[in-house]
Amino acid sequence: MGKTSDLTAVQKTIIDTLHKEGKTQKVIAKEAGCSQSSVSKHINRQAKGRKKCGRKKCTSSRDNRTLQRIVMTNPFKNVGEIHKEWTAAGVSASRTTTRRLMKDMGFRCRIPCVKPLLNMKQRKKRLAWAKDKKDWTDAERSKVMFSDESKFCISFGNQGPRVWRKSGEAQNPRCMRSSVKFPPSVMVWGAMSSAGVGPLCFLRSRVNAAVYQEVLEHFMLPAADQLYGDADFTFQQDLAPAHSAKTTSTWFKDHGIPVLDWPANSPDLNPIENLWGIVKRRMQYARPNNAEELKTTIRATWALITPEQCHRLIESMPRRITAVIEAKGAPTKY
């Protein structure tokens, strides 16, 4: 290590501290984990007050603030568009410099998170719901059976591991993965409580009120018997048209099952959404070849969900509710 610029901030601090204590350069180099010449150069540079050498920056602080404002105004622009707008403001810099400065400012190109778009009426209802449930006790939450549908697709393309290959092997079948335009998929209904998960239902057709009531009859009721026995429980569902239909409401009344009041567009409040995420992450490296194999994989992965995992997810409800209150009804990270 022969250059002072190669030293880390920690090493420089160690060198400065030990030099003030009167230690020899040999001892300092051993403690800092660098060469003695690096220690000598750093000490001499500090003594002479020399600044770090290098090429002069082509942009000023004002230019950098302009770049930061452009990025923050529209963070969905690509580097080319940002560079074009920045140079149009009178800045002389390359595209590489633009990218480097954006990274120095802390900007990273990432896939954006997706959250539901809520209007003010929906936000107010979410906020009112959260305030009403802020004193929800553990016993009350444990009586709720959370439910939801989720779509699973056969994984082709971007998911899964990368491939180790040599130059020229890009088209080698051993190093390629198949892709299809419309991969087979299945829609699944499931339910969970603090006691664990219930049986899955694979939906064969579009879910209307009649289909949903069959799901409730043949899957929700057995799940309730499995998870609650003869104890009382409250059923949770979102406000999908099939769920909020009059005939569905009548079905719940006829069976004497109370339904939890639920705000619209609130997947962040439903812990089963996180459970679906756990299942899909565990299936990330699975490679089913058809819909039947996909169903088998989903069932096997669902069976591995433990009551402890479900209990922890439902225990997060107070944090979810607090986050909604702090966000004044806006979507949260969950």
Buried (B, 14 or more C-beta within 10 A) or exposed (E): BEEBEEBEEEBBEBBBEBBEEEBEBEBBBBBBEBBBBBBBBBBEBBEEEEEEEEEEEEBEEEBBEBBBEBBEEEEEBEBEEBBEBBBEEEBEBEBEBBBEBBEEEEBEEEEEEEBEEBEEEBBBBBBEBBEEBEEBEEEEBBBBBBBBBBEBBBBBEEBEEEEEEEEEEEEEEEEEBEEEEEBBEBBBBBBBBBBBBBBBBBBEEEBEBEBBBEBBEEBBBEBBEBBBEEEEBBBBBBEBEBBBBEEBEEBBEEEEBEBBEBBBBBBBBBBBBBBBEBBBEBBEEBBBEEBEBBBEBBEEBBEEBEBEBBBEBBBEBBEBBEBBBEBEBBBBEB
